[in-house]
Amino acid sequence: MNYKSLFFLLMTVLTGEICLAQSNQRMAEGDFKTTATTQQGKQYPQVNSDGRVRVSISAPNALKVQLDIGGKKYDLVKDDKGVWTGESAPQDEGFHYYQLNIDGASVPDPGSLYYYGASRWGSGIEIPAKDQDFYALKSVPHGELRENYYFSKTSNSVRHAYIYTPPGYDKNNAQRYPVLYLQHGMGENETGWGNQGYTARIMDNLIADGKAVPFIIVMENSSVNFGGGPRSPRPDAAPGQAVPPAANANAPRGPMGGMNITGQFERILLDDLIPFVESNYRVIPDQAHRAMAGLSMGGMQTRAIVIANPDKFSYVGMFSSGTFTPSEIKDIDAFKKNVKVVFMSFGGREGGSARIGAAAEEWNKVGIKGISYVSPETAHEWQSWRRSLHEFAPLIFKN
């Protein structure tokens, strides 16, 4: 083959590769679709196969509009009709809070469904995940997510909780169930696990596949009266983000660095919520059939409440909440007679996987099943916590 022929062959190959790359880029840019979190009948927000989020809003008199998501802001561009449109960089798979910023004012996107996070109702977007099948809506028997109001003597108020009952709960009045008390993170509330977390779908699918025993899940708002002064959590904490002990270096040291992480919720849980559940639902009212878990702040609360009340829960789950070790239990021999599982997880991009792995081994050495789980390629976000619940649920109440 002469040099001229070789040159044309190489140019043909390179041109083909460039065209293919450009075609793939156009496909990625052009395959934006609405998601499950877009309001019915709305065109935006949208997501493409790269995980980029595209938003659009009419604001003819605005001078600057931005999309605020994942800790970064992206400028939108205005057309001749006053409609601003723009998109983000690729986002992790799963659910993300976001907002629009119009001339310095942060507002919800009118095209999005609203979710409670960052201590406010605002916008959320679902980035389709490769493993979304475990929380997909399927043709399987479904449980119910029930809305409950009950009176709390501790807070002297009527409180609000969501309670998941498994499929068939209303068909057999003789059957009684174990119960999991499942807590949200900082800046979120009792709606989080049911809405952002897809708790009911996860459980329905696990039960249908025979991977988890049917049990009840109670979700309440644990962000109550943490205490005043410097020991209070920062109001600017990110959604789901618990404040680390170092946030208050002068506070008295303790299991939570001096911060009263459980606040008033410990007494509400033990004195009001558990009695309400056990009086109104067919649960098995003993430690062996009671579990507690939570994400971020909720996991830290779980740890603190279990340490202070070692006779209340037999299964413990901490999702993105640090570590828990046997050295924190005063009477480990009594503890291991009743506690069956200690589960700890992190998102792979959070760090901490080595720490929870070592902590899990410590539990195994003293005779309690210690499990650690790392969610691949996720950070401090709902996809980590959905996966954590999916891993935790099959481990509990097996006996």
Secondary structure as a PSIPRED ss2 file (coil, helix, strand):
# PSIPRED VFORMAT (PSIPRED V4.0)

   1 M C   1.000  0.000  0.000
   2 N C   1.000  0.000  0.000
   3 Y H   0.000  1.000  0.000
   4 K H   0.000  1.000  0.000
   5 S H   0.000  1.000  0.000
   6 L H   0.000  1.000  0.000
   7 F H   0.000  1.000  0.000
   8 F H   0.000  1.000  0.000
   9 L H   0.000  1.000  0.000
  10 L H   0.000  1.000  0.000
  11 M H   0.000  1.000  0.000
  12 T H   0.000  1.000  0.000
  13 V H   0.000  1.000  0.000
  14 L H   0.000  1.000  0.000
  15 T H   0.000  1.000  0.000
  16 G H   0.000  1.000  0.000
  17 E H   0.000  1.000  0.000
  18 I H   0.000  1.000  0.000
  19 C H   0.000  1.000  0.000
  20 L H   0.000  1.000  0.000
  21 A H   0.000  1.000  0.000
  22 Q H   0.000  1.000  0.000
  23 S H   0.000  1.000  0.000
  24 N H   0.000  1.000  0.000
  25 Q H   0.000  1.000  0.000
  26 R H   0.000  1.000  0.000
  27 M H   0.000  1.000  0.000
  28 A H   0.000  1.000  0.000
  29 E H   0.000  1.000  0.000
  30 G H   0.000  1.000  0.000
  31 D C   1.000  0.000  0.000
  32 F C   1.000  0.000  0.000
  33 K E   0.000  0.000  1.000
  34 T E   0.000  0.000  1.000
  35 T C   1.000  0.000  0.000
  36 A C   1.000  0.000  0.000
  37 T C   1.000  0.000  0.000
  38 T E   0.000  0.000  1.000
  39 Q C   1.000  0.000  0.000
  40 Q C   1.000  0.000  0.000
  41 G C   1.000  0.000  0.000
  42 K C   1.000  0.000  0.000
  43 Q C   1.000  0.000  0.000
  44 Y C   1.000  0.000  0.000
  45 P C   1.000  0.000  0.000
  46 Q E   0.000  0.000  1.000
  47 V E   0.000  0.000  1.000
  48 N C   1.000  0.000  0.000
  49 S C   1.000  0.000  0.000
  50 D C   1.000  0.000  0.000
  51 G C   1.000  0.000  0.000
  52 R C   1.000  0.000  0.000
  53 V E   0.000  0.000  1.000
  54 R E   0.000  0.000  1.000
  55 V E   0.000  0.000  1.000
  56 S E   0.000  0.000  1.000
  57 I E   0.000  0.000  1.000
  58 S E   0.000  0.000  1.000
  59 A C   1.000  0.000  0.000
  60 P C   1.000  0.000  0.000
  61 N C   1.000  0.000  0.000
  62 A C   1.000  0.000  0.000
  63 L C   1.000  0.000  0.000
  64 K C   1.000  0.000  0.000
  65 V E   0.000  0.000  1.000
  66 Q E   0.000  0.000  1.000
  67 L E   0.000  0.000  1.000
  68 D E   0.000  0.000  1.000
  69 I E   0.000  0.000  1.000
  70 G C   1.000  0.000  0.000
  71 G C   1.000  0.000  0.000
  72 K E   0.000  0.000  1.000
  73 K E   0.000  0.000  1.000
  74 Y E   0.000  0.000  1.000
  75 D E   0.000  0.000  1.000
  76 L C   1.000  0.000  0.000
  77 V E   0.000  0.000  1.000
  78 K E   0.000  0.000  1.000
  79 D C   1.000  0.000  0.000
  80 D C   1.000  0.000  0.000
  81 K C   1.000  0.000  0.000
  82 G C   1.000  0.000  0.000
  83 V E   0.000  0.000  1.000
  84 W E   0.000  0.000  1.000
  85 T E   0.000  0.000  1.000
  86 G E   0.000  0.000  1.000
  87 E E   0.000  0.000  1.000
  88 S C   1.000  0.000  0.000
  89 A C   1.000  0.000  0.000
  90 P C   1.000  0.000  0.000
  91 Q C   1.000  0.000  0.000
  92 D C   1.000  0.000  0.000
  93 E C   1.000  0.000  0.000
  94 G E   0.000  0.000  1.000
  95 F E   0.000  0.000  1.000
  96 H E   0.000  0.000  1.000
  97 Y E   0.000  0.000  1.000
  98 Y E   0.000  0.000  1.000
  99 Q E   0.000  0.000  1.000
 100 L E   0.000  0.000  1.000
 101 N E   0.000  0.000  1.000
 102 I E   0.000  0.000  1.000
 103 D C   1.000  0.000  0.000
 104 G C   1.000  0.000  0.000
 105 A E   0.000  0.000  1.000
 106 S E   0.000  0.000  1.000
 107 V E   0.000  0.000  1.000
 108 P C   1.000  0.000  0.000
 109 D C   1.000  0.000  0.000
 110 P C   1.000  0.000  0.000
 111 G C   1.000  0.000  0.000
 112 S E   0.000  0.000  1.000
 113 L C   1.000  0.000  0.000
 114 Y E   0.000  0.000  1.000
 115 Y E   0.000  0.000  1.000
 116 Y E   0.000  0.000  1.000
 117 G E   0.000  0.000  1.000
 118 A C   1.000  0.000  0.000
 119 S C   1.000  0.000  0.000
 120 R E   0.000  0.000  1.000
 121 W E   0.000  0.000  1.000
 122 G E   0.000  0.000  1.000
 123 S E   0.000  0.000  1.000
 124 G E   0.000  0.000  1.000
 125 I E   0.000  0.000  1.000
 126 E E   0.000  0.000  1.000
 127 I E   0.000  0.000  1.000
 128 P C   1.000  0.000  0.000
 129 A C   1.000  0.000  0.000
 130 K C   1.000  0.000  0.000
 131 D C   1.000  0.000  0.000
 132 Q H   0.000  1.000  0.000
 133 D H   0.000  1.000  0.000
 134 F H   0.000  1.000  0.000
 135 Y H   0.000  1.000  0.000
 136 A C   1.000  0.000  0.000
 137 L C   1.000  0.000  0.000
 138 K C   1.000  0.000  0.000
 139 S C   1.000  0.000  0.000
 140 V C   1.000  0.000  0.000
 141 P C   1.000  0.000  0.000
 142 H C   1.000  0.000  0.000
 143 G C   1.000  0.000  0.000
 144 E E   0.000  0.000  1.000
 145 L E   0.000  0.000  1.000
 146 R E   0.000  0.000  1.000
 147 E E   0.000  0.000  1.000
 148 N E   0.000  0.000  1.000
 149 Y E   0.000  0.000  1.000
 150 Y E   0.000  0.000  1.000
 151 F E   0.000  0.000  1.000
 152 S E   0.000  0.000  1.000
 153 K C   1.000  0.000  0.000
 154 T C   1.000  0.000  0.000
 155 S C   1.000  0.000  0.000
 156 N C   1.000  0.000  0.000
 157 S E   0.000  0.000  1.000
 158 V E   0.000  0.000  1.000
 159 R E   0.000  0.000  1.000
 160 H E   0.000  0.000  1.000
 161 A E   0.000  0.000  1.000
 162 Y E   0.000  0.000  1.000
 163 I E   0.000  0.000  1.000
 164 Y E   0.000  0.000  1.000
 165 T E   0.000  0.000  1.000
 166 P C   1.000  0.000  0.000
 167 P C   1.000  0.000  0.000
 168 G C   1.000  0.000  0.000
 169 Y C   1.000  0.000  0.000
 170 D C   1.000  0.000  0.000
 171 K C   1.000  0.000  0.000
 172 N C   1.000  0.000  0.000
 173 N C   1.000  0.000  0.000
 174 A C   1.000  0.000  0.000
 175 Q C   1.000  0.000  0.000
 176 R C   1.000  0.000  0.000
 177 Y E   0.000  0.000  1.000
 178 P C   1.000  0.000  0.000
 179 V E   0.000  0.000  1.000
 180 L E   0.000  0.000  1.000
 181 Y E   0.000  0.000  1.000
 182 L E   0.000  0.000  1.000
 183 Q E   0.000  0.000  1.000
 184 H C   1.000  0.000  0.000
 185 G C   1.000  0.000  0.000
 186 M C   1.000  0.000  0.000
 187 G C   1.000  0.000  0.000
 188 E C   1.000  0.000  0.000
 189 N C   1.000  0.000  0.000
 190 E C   1.000  0.000  0.000
 191 T C   1.000  0.000  0.000
 192 G H   0.000  1.000  0.000
 193 W H   0.000  1.000  0.000
 194 G H   0.000  1.000  0.000
 195 N H   0.000  1.000  0.000
 196 Q C   1.000  0.000  0.000
 197 G C   1.000  0.000  0.000
 198 Y C   1.000  0.000  0.000
 199 T H   0.000  1.000  0.000
 200 A H   0.000  1.000  0.000
 201 R H   0.000  1.000  0.000
 202 I H   0.000  1.000  0.000
 203 M H   0.000  1.000  0.000
 204 D H   0.000  1.000  0.000
 205 N H   0.000  1.000  0.000
 206 L H   0.000  1.000  0.000
 207 I H   0.000  1.000  0.000
 208 A H   0.000  1.000  0.000
 209 D C   1.000  0.000  0.000
 210 G C   1.000  0.000  0.000
 211 K C   1.000  0.000  0.000
 212 A C   1.000  0.000  0.000
 213 V C   1.000  0.000  0.000
 214 P C   1.000  0.000  0.000
 215 F C   1.000  0.000  0.000
 216 I E   0.000  0.000  1.000
 217 I E   0.000  0.000  1.000
 218 V E   0.000  0.000  1.000
 219 M E   0.000  0.000  1.000
 220 E E   0.000  0.000  1.000
 221 N C   1.000  0.000  0.000
 222 S C   1.000  0.000  0.000
 223 S C   1.000  0.000  0.000
 224 V C   1.000  0.000  0.000
 225 N C   1.000  0.000  0.000
 226 F C   1.000  0.000  0.000
 227 G C   1.000  0.000  0.000
 228 G C   1.000  0.000  0.000
 229 G H   0.000  1.000  0.000
 230 P H   0.000  1.000  0.000
 231 R H   0.000  1.000  0.000
 232 S C   1.000  0.000  0.000
 233 P C   1.000  0.000  0.000
 234 R C   1.000  0.000  0.000
 235 P C   1.000  0.000  0.000
 236 D C   1.000  0.000  0.000
 237 A C   1.000  0.000  0.000
 238 A C   1.000  0.000  0.000
 239 P C   1.000  0.000  0.000
 240 G C   1.000  0.000  0.000
 241 Q C   1.000  0.000  0.000
 242 A C   1.000  0.000  0.000
 243 V C   1.000  0.000  0.000
 244 P C   1.000  0.000  0.000
 245 P H   0.000  1.000  0.000
 246 A H   0.000  1.000  0.000
 247 A H   0.000  1.000  0.000
 248 N H   0.000  1.000  0.000
 249 A C   1.000  0.000  0.000
 250 N C   1.000  0.000  0.000
 251 A C   1.000  0.000  0.000
 252 P C   1.000  0.000  0.000
 253 R C   1.000  0.000  0.000
 254 G C   1.000  0.000  0.000
 255 P C   1.000  0.000  0.000
 256 M C   1.000  0.000  0.000
 257 G C   1.000  0.000  0.000
 258 G C   1.000  0.000  0.000
 259 M C   1.000  0.000  0.000
 260 N C   1.000  0.000  0.000
 261 I C   1.000  0.000  0.000
 262 T C   1.000  0.000  0.000
 263 G C   1.000  0.000  0.000
 264 Q C   1.000  0.000  0.000
 265 F H   0.000  1.000  0.000
 266 E H   0.000  1.000  0.000
 267 R H   0.000  1.000  0.000
 268 I H   0.000  1.000  0.000
 269 L H   0.000  1.000  0.000
 270 L H   0.000  1.000  0.000
 271 D H   0.000  1.000  0.000
 272 D H   0.000  1.000  0.000
 273 L H   0.000  1.000  0.000
 274 I H   0.000  1.000  0.000
 275 P H   0.000  1.000  0.000
 276 F H   0.000  1.000  0.000
 277 V H   0.000  1.000  0.000
 278 E H   0.000  1.000  0.000
 279 S H   0.000  1.000  0.000
 280 N H   0.000  1.000  0.000
 281 Y C   1.000  0.000  0.000
 282 R C   1.000  0.000  0.000
 283 V E   0.000  0.000  1.000
 284 I C   1.000  0.000  0.000
 285 P C   1.000  0.000  0.000
 286 D C   1.000  0.000  0.000
 287 Q H   0.000  1.000  0.000
 288 A H   0.000  1.000  0.000
 289 H H   0.000  1.000  0.000
 290 R E   0.000  0.000  1.000
 291 A E   0.000  0.000  1.000
 292 M E   0.000  0.000  1.000
 293 A E   0.000  0.000  1.000
 294 G E   0.000  0.000  1.000
 295 L E   0.000  0.000  1.000
 296 S C   1.000  0.000  0.000
 297 M H   0.000  1.000  0.000
 298 G H   0.000  1.000  0.000
 299 G H   0.000  1.000  0.000
 300 M H   0.000  1.000  0.000
 301 Q H   0.000  1.000  0.000
 302 T H   0.000  1.000  0.000
 303 R H   0.000  1.000  0.000
 304 A H   0.000  1.000  0.000
 305 I H   0.000  1.000  0.000
 306 V H   0.000  1.000  0.000
 307 I H   0.000  1.000  0.000
 308 A H   0.000  1.000  0.000
 309 N C   1.000  0.000  0.000
 310 P C   1.000  0.000  0.000
 311 D C   1.000  0.000  0.000
 312 K C   1.000  0.000  0.000
 313 F C   1.000  0.000  0.000
 314 S C   1.000  0.000  0.000
 315 Y E   0.000  0.000  1.000
 316 V E   0.000  0.000  1.000
 317 G E   0.000  0.000  1.000
 318 M E   0.000  0.000  1.000
 319 F E   0.000  0.000  1.000
 320 S C   1.000  0.000  0.000
 321 S C   1.000  0.000  0.000
 322 G C   1.000  0.000  0.000
 323 T C   1.000  0.000  0.000
 324 F C   1.000  0.000  0.000
 325 T C   1.000  0.000  0.000
 326 P H   0.000  1.000  0.000
 327 S H   0.000  1.000  0.000
 328 E H   0.000  1.000  0.000
 329 I C   1.000  0.000  0.000
 330 K C   1.000  0.000  0.000
 331 D C   1.000  0.000  0.000
 332 I H   0.000  1.000  0.000
 333 D H   0.000  1.000  0.000
 334 A H   0.000  1.000  0.000
 335 F H   0.000  1.000  0.000
 336 K H   0.000  1.000  0.000
 337 K H   0.000  1.000  0.000
 338 N H   0.000  1.000  0.000
 339 V C   1.000  0.000  0.000
 340 K C   1.000  0.000  0.000
 341 V E   0.000  0.000  1.000
 342 V E   0.000  0.000  1.000
 343 F E   0.000  0.000  1.000
 344 M E   0.000  0.000  1.000
 345 S E   0.000  0.000  1.000
 346 F E   0.000  0.000  1.000
 347 G E   0.000  0.000  1.000
 348 G C   1.000  0.000  0.000
 349 R C   1.000  0.000  0.000
 350 E C   1.000  0.000  0.000
 351 G C   1.000  0.000  0.000
 352 G C   1.000  0.000  0.000
 353 S H   0.000  1.000  0.000
 354 A H   0.000  1.000  0.000
 355 R H   0.000  1.000  0.000
 356 I H   0.000  1.000  0.000
 357 G H   0.000  1.000  0.000
 358 A H   0.000  1.000  0.000
 359 A H   0.000  1.000  0.000
 360 A H   0.000  1.000  0.000
 361 E H   0.000  1.000  0.000
 362 E H   0.000  1.000  0.000
 363 W H   0.000  1.000  0.000
 364 N H   0.000  1.000  0.000
 365 K H   0.000  1.000  0.000
 366 V H   0.000  1.000  0.000
 367 G C   1.000  0.000  0.000
 368 I C   1.000  0.000  0.000
 369 K E   0.000  0.000  1.000
 370 G E   0.000  0.000  1.000
 371 I E   0.000  0.000  1.000
 372 S E   0.000  0.000  1.000
 373 Y E   0.000  0.000  1.000
 374 V E   0.000  0.000  1.000
 375 S E   0.000  0.000  1.000
 376 P C   1.000  0.000  0.000
 377 E C   1.000  0.000  0.000
 378 T C   1.000  0.000  0.000
 379 A C   1.000  0.000  0.000
 380 H C   1.000  0.000  0.000
 381 E C   1.000  0.000  0.000
 382 W H   0.000  1.000  0.000
 383 Q H   0.000  1.000  0.000
 384 S H   0.000  1.000  0.000
 385 W H   0.000  1.000  0.000
 386 R H   0.000  1.000  0.000
 387 R H   0.000  1.000  0.000
 388 S H   0.000  1.000  0.000
 389 L H   0.000  1.000  0.000
 390 H H   0.000  1.000  0.000
 391 E H   0.000  1.000  0.000
 392 F H   0.000  1.000  0.000
 393 A H   0.000  1.000  0.000
 394 P H   0.000  1.000  0.000
 395 L H   0.000  1.000  0.000
 396 I C   1.000  0.000  0.000
 397 F C   1.000  0.000  0.000
 398 K C   1.000  0.000  0.000
 399 N C   1.000  0.000  0.000
